[in-house]
Amino acid sequence: MRILPLAIALLLIPANASAQSAAPLVPTQIAPPLAVPQTTPPPPALPILETPDAARAEDAAEYAKLFGVPLAEAIARLTAQDASVPVTDAIAEQYRDRLAGIAIEHKPGYRIVVALTGSEPVADQRVTAGGISVPIVFRTGASVTRDRVIWAMTYHQAAIRAALRSPPGMGLDPRTGALVVTIGSTDAAEGIANIKTRLERIAGVPVEPRALNQKDVNLAPEGGARVEGLNPADNRRYVCTTGFNVTDGVRSAVTTAAHCVDNLDYRGPRGAIEPLSFVGQWGWGYRDVQINAAAGALAPTFFADAARTRLRSVTGQRGRASTRAGDFVCHRGERTGYSCALVQWTDFAPAGDLCGGACLPTWVTVSGPTCKGGDSGSPVFSGTTALGILKGASYRGDGSCAFYFYMSVDYLPEGWTLLQAPPEIMPLP
């Protein structure tokens, strides 16, 4: 049985449309004719499977550029980021009745900040991970707990939407414990203070209105590995991107965004075409995922680089509850390629009706500027750990990307799990 190294992502565009169709026209220039090769060029080389250490070093290079630290320090911080997850999980459980949020800070130094309600102090701690000692700082004085804010978003969402001219985005700021409500310029004209007072009466928790003049949208499918399908509604072929590979214990399949064409043909980097039969799609409330089954077994791998020349094995997954604001994560989209940025919120409800109606506050946001139409369905990851599947993005009035948001791997359909590489067969460094 063949093992197919399918990659990850998703975005819907006509198959004959150019990814650069929105670029401005430039004057036509006449170039000299090119010599036609007399021999057939060799097929592209097979993708290289990266080791977990190589994958982390690649992500660390992006971290080093963003924060201006040496590569060795960046590797140590990303190692500490992964190793500290059990520690912050334990803190969240220990202080559940007081927890307002947990966030990672990168400047002036790398540390973990825990926001708690009440005034009773908690002694700061340290955790040694990645060869460095990471401070854990406890800040008291938050008004309400994280659970209370999530409850307010869930149960008062309809009333908050009705109180504004356009449906807002909502999320928990884990640094302050406030409910952040993103509003457009039309609502902001009323005055931020007036809106804050009115929304706090509805939600019963501290509210921080932010006038961002931006719009949340689903990103059309297109991404990691090319798949094509015919849409019976208009008889046109569309391009999407595959996502993480999954199994139900019997079949191997790929994930993509729920708004992709049902039946897809996978087109690999070496030109091979494989049919992917439609299994189902889940696009309501807290999900945006489609599953298409392959004819044979699939490898637990995904493409991380723009050129699709390097594969990473999935060695683990991290759920939303273990993801912290400030975590440094990466994604690979067809339009934007490989890029990394910081998690902003882990409890976000996108604006509008992007989830078959209002979205639940279960989406994770990651700061821009790298998100474009065509990235929908792309994988979000940290090294070789799978985090989620990209759904959409929020754009400012000038068209720039404010942030993208993804569905956590927690919410794969029932009965389906990520394909993961067994530790004993992982390649040696």
N, C-alpha and C positions, 0 to 999 in steps of 0.2 A: 504494500500500500504506500503510495507516494506521500511525502510530507511537503505541504505547500507553505512557504514562508510568507503568508499574507500579512499586510501591515495594518494601518489604522487611520480612520478619519471619515469624513462625509460632507458633501455639499452638492447642491443641485444646480446645474447649469446645462444649457443645451450642449450636446456632444460636439456640435460644430462651432461653438462659440469660443472665442479666444479669451484666455485668462486675463489678457491685457486690453480687452475691448474698451475699457473706460479711460485708457491713456489718451492724452491729447494728440492730435494729428501733427505730424512734422512734415516739412517739405520733402518731396520725393528726391532722392539722390540717385544718380546713375553710377553703378559700380562696375568695374571691369568683370568680364565673364570669368567664371571659375572653371578650372580644369575638372573634367569628370573622371573620377577614379576608374581605373580599368579592372579593379578587383573588388569583390564584395567585402565590405569591412567586417571584421569579426564581431560576433554578438557581444553585448556588454558582459563584463566579468560578473561572476556570481557574487552576491552580497557577502560582506564579511560579518561574522558573528562577533560582537564585542563582548569582552569580559565585563563583569560587574564593576571592577576597578576602573576599566577604561571608560565605561559609561559615566561613572561618577566624575572622573577627571575631565571628561568632555563638558559635563554640566558645570563643573567647577571653573572651567575657563570662562564661561559666560558670567558666573558669579564674580570672578576676579575683575572682569571688565566693568561690571555694574557698580561694584563697591570699592574699587581701587585698592585691592589687597593682593599680596603675592598668591600665586597658584597654590602653594603648599597650605597657606592659611585658608584659602577657599575650600580645598579638599577636606581639611580638618573640620571646618564649619558645617559642610554638608554631611560629613560623617556624623557629627554631633547632632545635626538635625534629625537624622534617622534614628540614632541611638537614644535620643531623649524622648521619643514618642511614648514608651512605656512609663516613663517618669511623669510626664504631663497627664497621661491617662489616669495614673494613680492619684495625682493631685486633684484632678477633676472629680474623681469619685470621693475622695476624702472630704473635699469642701463643696460638695454638690449643693448643700443648702445655702451656701454663700457665694457660689461662683457666678461672676458676671462675664468673665471671658479670659482667654489665654492668648497671648500674642508673642511673636518673636521680634526682637529689635536688633538691628544690624549696625547702627551708628549711635553713639561714638564707639561702642564695642558690641560684641555679640552676646545677647542675654535673653532670657525668657521672663516675661512679665505676666503676673497673675492678678487679675482685678477681682476683688471680693467686696461684698456688701458688709455693712456694719463697721464699727470702729475698733473692735478687738484686734490688736496687731498680731501678725504671724511673722516669725523670724525668717529672714532670708536664708536661702539654701544654695548649694552648688552641686552640680553633677559633672563628673569627669567622663567625657566621651570624645572620640576622635583625637585623643591625645591633648585635648584642651580642657580647661575647667570653665564651665558655663555657669554664670550666676543666675539664680532664680529669685526674682524680686517680687514681693507681695505688696500690692497697693490696696488699701482699704478705702471705704467711703462711697462705693457705688450704691445707687439708690435701689436697684432691683436686680434680681438674678437673671442669668441667661434664659433659664426655663420660662420665667415670667414674660420676658420680651418675646420669645418665640410663641408663647401662648397668645399674646396680644396680637401679633401679626396674623396668626392663624384664625383667630375667632373674631377679630375686628377688621379684617381686611376689607370686607365689603363696605363697611361703614366709612373707613378711611378713603377708599376709592370714591365713594359717593360724595364725600365732603370736598373733593377737588375737581377741577374742570377736566383733567385728564388723568387716567389711572397711573399712579406713581410706582416706582420701584421701592422696595423696602428691605432693610437688612439690619442685623445687629452689629454695632461697632464693639468688638470684644475689648477694646482698650478703655472704653468709658462705660459700657453697659447700656448705652442709649439706643433707642430705635431710630435709625436713620431713614428718612423718607426723602427720596429724590424727586424734585418737582421741576416743571418747566417754567419758562419765563412768564407764561400767562398767569399761572397760579402765584408765582413769586411777586407779581405786581401788587398783590393784596398786602404784602409785607410779611417777612419771615416771622416776626414776633407774633402777629395775629394768627398765622397758620400753626405755629408751635402751640399756642394756648388752646386752639380749637382741637387739634389732633390729640393733645395730651388728655383732654376731657374724654375723648372717645376711647383711646387706647389704655388709659390708666397707668402709663409708664412714661418716663422721660423721652421726649421726642426731639430729634435734631433734624429740622428740615434743611435740605441742601438744594439750592437752585443750580442745577447742572445743565439745563437746556439740552438734554440728550435723549436719545430714543433707543430703547431696547428692541432688538430684532433677532429672529432666528437667522443663522447663517445658512445660505443655500448649500446643499451637499456638494462636496468636492474635496479631495484631500490626500491622505497618506498613500494609498494604493488605488489606482484608477479602476472604477467599475462603471459599466454603462448599462442602461436599460431603457426599454420603450414605454412611454407613458400613453396608455390607451386613450386618455382624455383628449390629447391633441395630436396623437400619432407621431410624436417627436421623441428622439433618443436624448437622454440626459446623462450627465456624468456625476458620479458621487465618489466618496472615499470610504474604504473599509476601516474598521476599527480593531480593537483587541479581539483575539480569537477565543472562542468559548466552546463549551461542550455541555450536553445534557446527559452525559454518561454513555450515550450511544452514538450520537452524531457530533461532528465537528462543524463549527459555524463561525461567522464573523459578525461583529457588531457594526452598525452604522447609525445615522440619524433616522428617526421615525418618518421624516418627510421625504425620504428617498423613494425612487421608483421601486416597485415590489420585487420583480425578478431581475437579477443583475448578472452581468458577465464581468468577471475579474480579468483585468489586463495587467500582467506582471511586467517588471522592468526589462525583461528579456523578450517581451512580445507574446508570451504564452497567454492563451485565453482559457478561462475555466468558468463554467456556469455555476451560479450560486442561486439555489432555489429559495423562494420566499417562505419563511417560517411564520413570522408575525411581527407586529409593531406595537409599541407601547408609548403613547405620547400625551398622557394626561397628568396634570397636577405636578408630579414630581419626577416624571420620566420623559425622555426623548431618545428612544433606542429602537432599532430594528435589527432583526436577526435573519441572516441568510445562510443556509446550510451548504457545505461543500460536498462534492462527491466522495472525496477521500479524507484521510486524516490530515490535520493541520498542525503545524509546529507552534509552540507557545512563544512566538516572536512578533516583533513589530519594527517598522522602520522609524528611525529617529532623525535622520539627516534629510536635507532637502532633495538630494540627488538619488535617494533610495539605493545607496551602495553599502550601508551598514545596518545590520539588524541587532536588536537587543532582545535577550530572553526576558520574559516576565518571571521574576523570581518571588514576587509577593504583591500584595495589594494593601492599600491604606484607605479606610473608610472616612466618612465626613467627620465623625466624632473625634477621630485622632488627628485631624488636620487642623493646623493652627494658623491664624492670621500671621503673615510674615514668613510663612514657609516659602522656600524658593523652589518653584516647580517649572517644568518645561512642557512644551507641546510641539507637535509636528503637523503643520497644516499645508495643504496643497498650494495655497496662495502665498502664505508667509514663510513657509519652510520651517526650520528649527529655531526656536527661541525660548527664552526663559524669563520669568518675572516672579513677583511676590503675590501670594494669596492676600486678598483684602478682607473679604467676609466669608464665613462658612455657613451663614444662615441668611440667604438672600432670596427674595421673591421678585422676579423680573416684572417690569411694568407691562401694561397691556394685557392681552389675552393670548399669550404665546403657548399656553399649555392646554389647549382645548377649552379655554376659559382662563380664569385667574390661576397663576402659578402659586404653589406652596413655597414656604421659606426653607427650601431644602437644597438650593443651588449654591455652588461655591464660585466666588468671583476672583479673577486674577487680573492684575493691572496691565494696561496696554504698554506700548502702543501697537503691538503686533497682533491684530485680528482683522480679517477681511472676509468678505463673502467667498466661499469656497473652502473655508476651514472647518465648517460644521461637521461634527462627527469625529474630529481628529482626536488622537489620544493625548491625555494629560498624564504626566509621569514624573517621577523623581528617580533618576538613575534607572534601575530595572524594576522599580515598584510602580504598579499601575494605580492611578488615582481616579480617573474619570474619563468621560466622553464629552467633548465640547458641544454645546448646544447653540449658543448665540452670543451676541455682543451688544454693548451699549456705545453708541456713537454720539459725539458732540455735534453741535450745529455746523461746525466747519468740516464735518466728515471724518475727523480723526477718531481713533479708537480710545475710549476711556477705560474699558475693561471688557474681558470676555467672561462667560460663566459656563460651568460644566456640570453634568450629572455625575454624581459619585458612583463608583463601581458597586456601592452598597445596593443600588437599585436596579441591578440586572434582573430580568424577568425570573420569576420563580422556576426552579429546576435547571437553570443555566448558571454555570460557573466559569471563571476565567481559566484558560489553559495556562499552567505554570510549569516551569522547568524543575524537575526533581533535583535537589542539591547534589546528589551523587553523580549526575551526568553533566553538571555545569562545567564549561571549559576552564582549565587552569589559567591563571594570569601568565 
